Amino acid sequence: MKRKLVVGIDELKMGMILAQDIINSNGICLLSEGFEFNDISKIKDVLLSHNIQEVKVVIEEGMDEIYTKEYFEIYDFRKDMNTLLDGLKKDFYCIESGQEIKKEGFEKTIQNAIDSCNGNFNLFKLINQVKDMNDYIYMHSMTVTLISYQIGKWINLSEEELKELTLAAILSDLGKIKISKQIIEKPDILIKEEYEEIKKHCILGYNMVKNTCGINNKIKRAVLEHHERIDGSGYPKGKRGEEISLYAKIIAIADVYSALTSKRPYRDRKTPFEAIKILEKEFLSKLDTKLLYLFLKKIAGEYLGSKIILDDGREATIVFIPSQNISRPLLKIQEGDEIIDLSSSENSKLYIKAFL
């Protein structure tokens, strides 16, 4: 199967076919559509001399070990996410400038995001591949929405409930547009006063949606309550247990997981299994226990068969997830048939450094 995609100059390979003419700033055609790349080094020098950094090419799926079906799934998902994030930024900007919240527009964005995930590749693997994209705030909103949707499916919510949940999730951080961009975009850890400002986004968001037609009370409550914690340590009201709505409990789990696995200026992102360990250790008393256990088991299972790299440099494949120690799976080392059980005491210092 042939595919068209944009690649950087450093990604050019023998056998790629140019998908459209390359025109320089003076309007001169340097290479014509249909040109087959052969002398890569020479061609790179020519293109770089004209300040051309990327080109559109035709690639045959499976032409080498890089351009697999998985590669193209990720490429398409990344492209879809860029389009969706641009749309989401425009929607938030319109609201920030005083326009009405258009429920239908957000629902269309959500449906497009869900549709982009409906290929054969795993949603969490896709999200893991695009977490380093720019625009953290908007990417976070989108991933929280998609993860909330997946949790909703796992607990068998109806189609109508899934629509309500995902709309609540995408609106949950709406209040942040009312907070100083200096705080929102700060590259360092927030000081106490700045964190107190951030915490206001729940009430700010709720006030923005409370009088919007077509947004029901379940959605409004979720926007207000998604940072509440079942032990009463959350905000803005310090609600506990069953005082917190179901949608808010789901979004809270998605929000914490997304935050942990996202790269921030002041820290690297956690791997999914590092995030699982933190959720097990630090959040069992704060997030809904039943939902969290379900989430941890399901998400760990989503990474079966994934290729990883250990902190000692060895590459391996996840082959089994122990139910009693979800964050420490069994691995098959790439070279040879050695099986490593990360949950055993002898491997206690080994950890998954990154996913490949």
Secondary structure by P-SEA (a helix, b strand, c coil): cbbbbbbccccccccccccbbbbcccccccccccccccaaaaaaaaaaaacccbbbbbbcccccccccaaaaaaaaaaaaaaaaaaaaaaaaaaaaacccccaaaaaaaaaaaaaaacccccaaaaaaacccccaaaaaaaaaaaaaaaaaaaaacccaaaaaaaaaaaaaccccccccccccccccccccaaaaaaaaaaaaaaaaaccccccccaaaaaaaacccccccccccccccccccccaaaaaaaaaaaaaaaaccccccccccaaaaaaaaaccccccccaaaaaaaaaaaaaaacccccccccbbbbbbcccccccccbbbbbbccccccccccccccccccccccc
